[in-house]
Amino acid sequence: MTTTAETVPDPATAHLRPLPPTAIAPVRLAGIGHYFPGEPITNAHFEQLDALGIDDAWIRENTGIVSRHWPADDKERAVEMAARAVDDALSAAGLGPDDIDLVIGTTSTTRPRTNPSSATNNYMDISLPLQKQAGLRHATCFDVTSVACAGFMYGTATAAAMLPALGMRNALVVCAENPRPILNFDYRYSALFGAGAAAAVWSADTAERGLLDVALHADGSYFDAFDIDENDKMLMRGREVGAVGPKLLTHVGREILERNGLAVDDIDWFVPHQGNLNMINQVSRALEIPGDKLLTNIQERGNTSSVSIPSCLSENLSAGRIRSGDLVAAIGIGRGFSWGAMLLRIP
């Protein structure tokens, strides 16, 4: 099976410039971990909300989601969840907190005061309070927040560039989301979102190039597709996201394959952003991805924004489904729109 360029240019993607594969210094995925809080929240929860007028069948049909997780305790905020994922990732990598030189945090759901990242502070940062909580005392820290669901790919590309440039050895890219405090339960989209955290350790490795390519794009003309209302609740223009998102994901999926001389058959696993199962299926049909190559966790986890791709990777690695030597392509999209794809070989 081979990929082919779109015969009719689409306005959403026609302006995008073709770029060569990224010149990435050798880095590898040394370890990855995930954490989901509390017990699963089933769709029955939303059937009790009269304002929504939806039931389990509607949610499954329109999103593919059966359950999602939310923290049961207000004290378990984004940083607390992130620390659990970091412990998991460090254990998988065989490293300790003192081995980490760089922490890049990403989230789209924390807010000053109304949904702070930590139980001890009213700010929204992830990386700095995480450094303290997880004992990452030697790490340089900062956050990448503007790209929302695409945060893992943007954070990974940044880490891969910084490790060799600054002579660092190990970086943590940490994603954490706690959407419940910013959801407006008068709108049906509130059934989409779940909480969780994921962390990936990327290590500079001159002998092994695990991260093969990253393609990133942004188009600010769609910036208003997401907003925050006067009560600090999230607003999403679902029709616009549903109309444009699949086109952008399909385009970048083709791009990452074509510029590396690969076909769908060459990829062992595709990991899309877990935004909506219908959107995932639409993109997989456009790219002609067989169902047995497609990895999802949205059914049980919901849309966890920046956490979705790394948590899906982590869960499938832990289960032994993804194995050493596998070639994985991940594609995702976030607010703005910001979107991209990454190609990695599992060590």
Buried (B, 14 or more C-beta within 10 A) or exposed (E): EEBEEEEEEEEBBEEBEEEEBBEBBBBBBBBBBBBBBEEBBBBEBBBEBEEBEBEBEBBBEBBBBBBBBBBEEEEBBBBBBBBBBBBBBBEBBEBEBEBBBBBBBBBBBBBEEBBBBBBBBEBBBBBBBBBBBBBBEBBBBBBBBBBBBBBBBBBBBBBBBBBBEEEBBBBBBBBBBBBBBBBBBEBBBBBBBBBBBBBBBBBBBEEEBBBBBBBBBBBEEBBEBBEEEEEBBBEBBBEBBBEBBBBBBBBBBBBBBBBBEBEBEEBBBBBBBBBBBBBBBBBBEBBEBEEEBBBBBBBBBBBBBBBBBBBBBBBBBBEEEBEEEBBBBBBBBBBBBBBBBBBBBBE
